[in-house]
Amino acid sequence: MTHLNPIVICSAMLPLTTLAQQRPNIIYIMTDQQTATAMSCAGNADLHTPHMDKLAERGVRFENAYCSLPLSGPSRASMFTGYTPTEVGLEENETPMPDALRTETLGTLLSTAGYQCAYAGKWHVNTNSLPDKVAFGFENLHGHNDFGLAEACVSFLQRKPDKPFFLVASFDNPHNICEYARHQNPPFANFQEPALENCPGLPANFAINPYDADALAFEKQRNHRLYPTTHYTPDNWRRYRNAYYRLIETVDAEIGKIMKELDNQQLWDNTVVIFTSDHGDGCGAHQWNQKTALYEEVINVPFIVCLPQGKNAGKVLPQLINNGVDFMPSICDWAGIDVPQGRNGVSFRTLVEKGNELEAHRPYVVTETNFAQTAGTLGWMVRTDRYKYVLYDTGRNREQLYDMENDRGEMRNLAIEKKYKETVKKHRWLLNEWMERHHSKATRFKAKYIPE
């Protein structure tokens, strides 16, 4: 199916070059709480994700994509408003959306520009599901429930819309790992727990770095309900990792249903398909589960972009992407519409279409965090080409630096070593610059937060 730009009123009056200017359909597939390496195409032998792998074969996979804030509501708010969560006061779950943003969300922008916008699944920008049959520019196809979500998307595609469409398929899993960790039944999945010998082993970075930020240990102890793994044994962690991977395989099968319909209708020819997750999960690294911390497993997310007709299929790129603030400008870029003022994200469209691993892009990305559910710690991460700098607002070893080429598992905190003093200073300066540009709530306190 192809769609011409709605400005084409009479084809007989326009040159062929104008007729060739087509706007693509856009499909956004999102999981919840999936770390970047939790796909078999990323080299993980502990699970099998044939449909995510197929997306990677058809598209461009980014190894260094990061969320805006590792919590569902703030991360999704960033995607659909184009702001960092703290810029607009959406750094906690269930926060009401400011009235000024309601007419400038991504769905509203695209529907106004002539796209047919539809949403299925978890919304959670402010409420778990979209609040009405039509909300924020989207037709509400299906609520917060993985059962029937893929089928609702397939039914939408089978209508064969007569104009370009923007379809969001937002799955809850593998977020059901939260219920599993709390000894509750996973609401949107069923799987058998095998014998321990058939569970995955412990991760290579299972040990806690001796110079890790002690604010994290404090947060873990302070709210055992949210982080119910304080007394986990290594065997418990292996069972946790097994459950997590089985949940990802469950959602992979659901994604396959949507991909099958794309095949049936040959929609790949004029459709951009983007796959990502709102944040990751500790998955036992540093004995951490769930989200909020700034560990790599928590903030580094899967990110695959499939271009029409398979352009640059199978490419793996190293450039830095923020899947929150960069999402709106990229979608607007493909849709041919202006990005509203005040957004500072960077479109990744040109980067994907060139497919060149040496192409200059963002010099750095920032992820922020807020342990708001315990009225606790604030934190920031600055990721540059080589290094990852982490700063928490309190506690010992609150400043961290890791070499992402040689220590992706974050086991050696270079911030305590004298020879990295200038590298640490450089990253402090970048964080200061970011706070100024994004009007972070921490800006007026940066003298307190950022060391001299």
Rosetta blueprint (number, residue, H / E / L):
1 M L
2 T L
3 H L
4 L E
5 N L
6 P L
7 I L
8 V L
9 I L
10 C L
11 S H
12 A H
13 M H
14 L L
15 P L
16 L H
17 T H
18 T H
19 L H
20 A L
21 Q L
22 Q E
23 R L
24 P L
25 N E
26 I E
27 I E
28 Y E
29 I E
30 M E
31 T E
32 D L
33 Q L
34 Q L
35 T L
36 A L
37 T L
38 A L
39 M L
40 S H
41 C H
42 A H
43 G L
44 N L
45 A L
46 D L
47 L L
48 H L
49 T L
50 P H
51 H H
52 M H
53 D H
54 K H
55 L H
56 A H
57 E H
58 R H
59 G L
60 V E
61 R E
62 F E
63 E E
64 N E
65 A E
66 Y E
67 C L
68 S L
69 L L
70 P L
71 L L
72 S H
73 G H
74 P H
75 S H
76 R H
77 A H
78 S H
79 M H
80 F H
81 T H
82 G L
83 Y L
84 T L
85 P H
86 T H
87 E H
88 V L
89 G L
90 L L
91 E L
92 E L
93 N L
94 E L
95 T L
96 P L
97 M L
98 P L
99 D H
100 A H
101 L H
102 R L
103 T L
104 E L
105 T L
106 L H
107 G H
108 T H
109 L H
110 L H
111 S H
112 T H
113 A L
114 G L
115 Y L
116 Q E
117 C E
118 A E
119 Y E
120 A E
121 G E
122 K L
123 W L
124 H L
125 V L
126 N L
127 T L
128 N L
129 S L
130 L L
131 P L
132 D L
133 K L
134 V E
135 A E
136 F L
137 G L
138 F E
139 E E
140 N E
141 L E
142 H E
143 G L
144 H L
145 N L
146 D L
147 F L
148 G L
149 L H
150 A H
151 E H
152 A H
153 C H
154 V H
155 S H
156 F H
157 L H
158 Q H
159 R L
160 K L
161 P L
162 D L
163 K L
164 P L
165 F E
166 F E
167 L E
168 V E
169 A E
170 S E
171 F L
172 D L
173 N L
174 P L
175 H L
176 N L
177 I H
178 C H
179 E H
180 Y H
181 A H
182 R L
183 H L
184 Q L
185 N L
186 P L
187 P L
188 F L
189 A L
190 N L
191 F L
192 Q L
193 E L
194 P L
195 A L
196 L H
197 E H
198 N H
199 C L
200 P L
201 G L
202 L L
203 P L
204 A L
205 N L
206 F L
207 A L
208 I L
209 N L
210 P L
211 Y L
212 D L
213 A L
214 D H
215 A H
216 L H
217 A H
218 F H
219 E H
220 K H
221 Q H
222 R H
223 N L
224 H L
225 R L
226 L L
227 Y L
228 P L
229 T L
230 T L
231 H L
232 Y L
233 T L
234 P H
235 D H
236 N H
237 W H
238 R H
239 R H
240 Y H
241 R H
242 N H
243 A H
244 Y H
245 Y H
246 R H
247 L H
248 I H
249 E H
250 T H
251 V H
252 D H
253 A H
254 E H
255 I H
256 G H
257 K H
258 I H
259 M H
260 K H
261 E H
262 L H
263 D H
264 N H
265 Q H
266 Q L
267 L H
268 W H
269 D H
270 N H
271 T E
272 V E
273 V E
274 I E
275 F E
276 T E
277 S E
278 D L
279 H L
280 G L
281 D L
282 G L
283 C L
284 G L
285 A H
286 H H
287 Q H
288 W L
289 N L
290 Q L
291 K L
292 T L
293 A L
294 L L
295 Y L
296 E H
297 E H
298 V H
299 I H
300 N E
301 V L
302 P L
303 F E
304 I E
305 V E
306 C E
307 L L
308 P H
309 Q H
310 G H
311 K L
312 N L
313 A L
314 G L
315 K E
316 V E
317 L E
318 P E
319 Q E
320 L E
321 I E
322 N E
323 N L
324 G L
325 V L
326 D L
327 F H
328 M H
329 P H
330 S H
331 I H
332 C H
333 D H
334 W H
335 A H
336 G L
337 I L
338 D L
339 V L
340 P L
341 Q L
342 G L
343 R L
344 N L
345 G L
346 V L
347 S L
348 F L
349 R H
350 T H
351 L H
352 V H
353 E H
354 K H
355 G L
356 N L
357 E L
358 L L
359 E L
360 A L
361 H L
362 R L
363 P L
364 Y E
365 V E
366 V E
367 T E
368 E E
369 T E
370 N E
371 F L
372 A H
373 Q H
374 T H
375 A L
376 G L
377 T L
378 L E
379 G E
380 W E
381 M E
382 V E
383 R E
384 T E
385 D L
386 R L
387 Y E
388 K E
389 Y E
390 V E
391 L E
392 Y E
393 D L
394 T L
395 G L
396 R L
397 N L
398 R L
399 E E
400 Q E
401 L E
402 Y E
403 D E
404 M L
405 E L
406 N L
407 D L
408 R L
409 G L
410 E L
411 M L
412 R L
413 N L
414 L H
415 A H
416 I H
417 E L
418 K H
419 K H
420 Y H
421 K H
422 E H
423 T H
424 V H
425 K H
426 K H
427 H H
428 R H
429 W H
430 L H
431 L H
432 N H
433 E H
434 W H
435 M H
436 E H
437 R H
438 H H
439 H L
440 S L
441 K L
442 A L
443 T H
444 R H
445 F H
446 K H
447 A H
448 K H
449 Y H
450 I L
451 P L
452 E L
